[in-house]
Amino acid sequence: MSDTVVVGLDVGGTSTRATALSLDGVRLGTGRAGGGNPTSHGAERAAAELLAALRAALADIDPSRVRAGVIGLAGAGRLLADPQGRAAFDRAWADAGLRCPYAVHGDALVAYASGTATPDGTVLIAGTGAIAAQVRDLRLDRTADGHGWLLGDAGSGFWLGREAVRRLLADLDRADAPGDLARRVLADLTGATEVAARPRATAEAVVQSVTRRPPVELARLAPLVVAAARDGEPTGLALVAEAATLLAESVSRIRPLGGTDPVVLGGGLLTGDTPLAAAVRAELARRWPDAPLHSAGDGAAAAAWLAARDLPEVADPGALHALLVPADRG
């Protein structure tokens, strides 16, 4: 059985990671390349990054040993509906020497599978954006939020950054002295912590700094909010508490009360040891006290497991998950 190899890819906006695994759990190769999301980078560039990651992962492997593969990708539905984009990915797959089929799944499903092998459950992801999804038989069923920075992503990194700026602007409107978090945000946006004699001038400088950049870049301020909350700063604590409530409310749109199946937490804001991760765990435990909570882990390994579980020689997908996917930190 160890002669069979499966390949998994975790494709994001900033990086593409690939892994090749044998069915007895040996990691045979890994590869990393630049962002490979076709929605943000275009299909041809995304396919080129996919190929680079695949070639690195397969450098010491005969590609004919690979029996199946899965690509985990944000916006998978858009790729599958785009014949030119799918053709670009098909070419990259073939150029890597692979002749086996591959499947494309949404990144939410891959994040879920990186935390648990249980076929039914919920995944909540909070990074730059935020989305919740219900999983049924290891397929995405219903989703909530994930509507983007303009219309949704409540509780996300973008939301935290935007709300921190709004609190700063409210302080300036009232001519109140900015608190610690507000000063950190002010320094990031304007390079100074001093407020002008006419506070409106400082507010205008803040607005100009924000509007000169793509709106989603407000997410870069999220670590300031998290750090302020860790220090016990009142505004940071309040924003983290509100974000946790919003994220739990997104889950409540798709998850029934009393549910006991697992919840997997993914995204940079929820997988680390942060005040927001702790607040979200507490809120979810309050609403679903009998549900196991897990952290998402290695997405590329989870994608490889999704590829392997339907192979005829795999009798126990749950046991295989324990071999292929590193244990979660839940």
N, C-alpha and C positions, 0 to 999 in steps of 0.2 A: 504493500500500500504506500510505502514511503517514496516510491518512484514517481507517484503522481504529484504534480505541482499545481497550485492554484495561485492566482494573482489578484491582488486587491489594490485599488487606487482611491485615495481620498483627495479630491480635487477642490481647491478653494480659490478665492480671489487673489491670495498672496502667495500660495505655494501649492505644489502638486506632489503628493507622496505616494510611492508605490512600494509594495512588498510582495515577495514571492515566498510561499510557504509549502512545505511538504505536509502530507496528511498526518504525519506523526509529530507535527508541531515544530519542526526545524525551520528556522528562518534562513532561507537560502540566499536572499539578496534583498537589498533595499535601494530605493532611488528617490531623489528629491530634485524638483525643478521649480520654475517660477509659476506664478498664478496661471491656472488653466481653466478658469470659468469662461465659457464662450459668450455668456451674456455681457460680461464686462470687458473681455479682451478680444472678442471675435473668434470665430470657430477655427480659423487657420492657425492663429497664434496659440490658441488653447491646445489644439491638436499637436503642435510642435512641442509644447511643454510636456504633454502627455507622453509623447514618444521619447523625450529625453529621460523622463523618470522611468519609463519602462525599460529602456536600454540599460540604464544603470542597475536596475533591480535584476535584470536577466543576464548580466555580464558574464557570470560563471555557470549559466544554466542552458542546457539545450532547450530551445523554445518548444520543441515537439513534446516535451514532458508536460507542458502546461495544458490542463484539461478544461479549465473554466476560469472566467474572470468576471469581476464586478467593478464598475466605476461608480463611486459615490460622488454626487455632484449637486450643488445648489442649482435650481432651475432645470432639473433633469427633464421635466415635461417639455420645456421649450426646445431642448436639444432634440428630443425624440420626434418633435413635430416639425423639425427643420431638416429637410432632406440633404441640403448642402452641408449643414453642420454634422449630421450623422455620417455623411460620406467622408468628411475630413477625419473624424474619429476612426472610421473603418480603415482608412488608409494608414493612419498612425499605428493601429493595432497590427495590421499586416506588415508594415515596415519594421516592426519590432520582431518579426519572425513568427508571430502567433497565428495559428490556424484554427484555434478553438473558438467557440462562441463567447461573447461577453454580454453582460446585461448592464443597464444603466439604472441606478436607483437614486432617489433624492438623498441629500446629505442628512436629512432628519432621520431617515430609516437607518442609515449607516451609523449615525451617532447612537441611536437606540441600541443597535446590535453590538456596539462597542461596550455597552454597559451590562447587557443581560442577554441570555439565550431564550428567555421566556417569550413565547410567540405573541402574547397579548400584553399591552401596557401603554405607557405614555412617555413621550419625550418632550422636554422643555429645554430650549436652547436660547441663551442670551449672550450675545457678543456685541458686535456693532449693531445688529438688528436683533429681533426676538420673534420666536415662533413656538407654538405648542402643537403637537400632533399625537393622534391616537393611532396605535399600531394594532392590527388584527391579523393574526397568522403571518406575522413578519411582513406585512404590507401596510403602507400608509393608508389609513382609512379617512379620518377627518382631521382637519387642521384649523388652528385659530391664530389670528394675527399673522405676522410675517408679511404685513401689507406695505412695508417700506417706511422710510423716515417721514414722508409727508402725511401719510394717513394712519400709520400704526406704529408697530415696534415698541409698544408700551413697556417700560421697564428696561429697555435695552441700553447699551452704551451710548448710542445717540441720544436717547431720552434723558439719561443722566447728565450728559454734557449740555444739552439744550436747557434743561431745567436749572442747572447751576448758573448758566448765563442769565436766565430770566430772573433768578433770585438776586443776582448782582445788579441787574438793571432796576429792579424794584427798590433795592437799597439806595441806588443813586437817585431815583425819582423822589424818594422821601428825604434825600440829603442825610441819610443815616451813614454812620461810619461802617464800611464793609467789614464783615466778620472774617475769620481766618480763611474759610473756603473761598469766599468772594475775592479776597486779596490774591489767593493763589490763581484763581481764574483770571483776574485782572492782569496779573503779571504775565501769564501765558499769552494773553491776547494782545496786550499793549506794551509789554516789556517793562512796566513800572507798576508799583503798588499805590502810588500817591493819587489822590483824587484832586482834580482841578478845583480852583476856587469856585468855579461855576460847575457843579456836578454834571450838568447836562452835557458839557463838553466831553467829559470822560465817557458818559453814556454813548455819545455819538461816535467816539473813537472805538468803543467796544463793538457797536453795531457795524461799523465799517470794517473792522478786523474780521468779524464773522462772515459778512456778506461778500468779502473778497475771495472766499474759499468755497469749494463745494460744500453744501450743507452737511453732508454725511460726515465731514471731518470733525464736526462737533463731538463725535464719539471719542476723539483723542483726549477729551477732558474727563472722561469717565474715571480714569485712574486717580485723578485729583479728588473726585468725590469719594471714591472708595477709601483712599488714604485718609481723608478728613474724617470719615466715619470711624475708621480704625483708631484715630486719635481722640474720638469722643466729641468732635466738633458738632454743634447742634444742627446746623443746616445739612451737613453731610449725613448725619444720622437720620434726619427727617426724610431726605431724598432716598436713601437706601430702604427705609421702611416703606415708603410709598411705592418704590420700584418693585419690592418683593410682593406687595399686595396686588399690583397690576399684573405681574407675571403669574401669580396664583390664580387671578381672575381669568386670565387667558386659558389656563388649564381647565378651569371650571366650565368653560363653554363646551368642552368636548368630553370631559371625564365625568362619569356619574358619581354622585355622592355615595359614599360607602364602598367605593371601588377598592379592591385589595390587590390588584395586579401592580407590578412595579412601575416606578417613575424613574426615568433616567435624566440626569441633568447634564447638559452639554454647553459648550461655548466658554470663552475665556472668563466670563464673569461668574460662572457657576461651578467650574471645575477646580478652581483654586481655593486656598484658605483665605477667603475674603469675607468681610461683613455682609455683603449682599448674598453670597452663597449660604452663609449661616442663616440669614433672615428668610431666604426662600425655603430652605429646609424646614425651618421652624413653622412657617406658614403652611407648607404642604403637609407637614406632620399633624398640624392642628386640624386641617380639613379632611385628611385621609390618614387617620392614625394607624391603620393596619396595612398601609402600603409600604413595601420596601423601597428605599431610596438608594439609587446608585449614581455614580459619576461616569460620564462617558470616558472612554479610554482611547486606544489606538484605532483610529478610523480605517486606516489601510488594512490592518489585520482583520477588522470586523468585515470589511468588504470582501476579503479573501474567504472568510468563513461563510458569508452569504453565497459566494460562488460555489463553495465546496459542498454545502449541505444537501444539494439535490443530486450529487453524484451517486451512482448506484452502489458504490463500495462503502458509502457512509451510512452505517446502520444507526448510529446514535449521534444526531447533530448536537445535542447538549454536551455530551462528553467531548466532542470535537471542539466545541467552543472553548472549553476549559484548556485545551491544548493550544489552540491557535491564537486566542485573544487574551492578552495579559489581564490579570484580575483587576477589577475596577477598584476605585478608592472609596466606595460608598460606605 
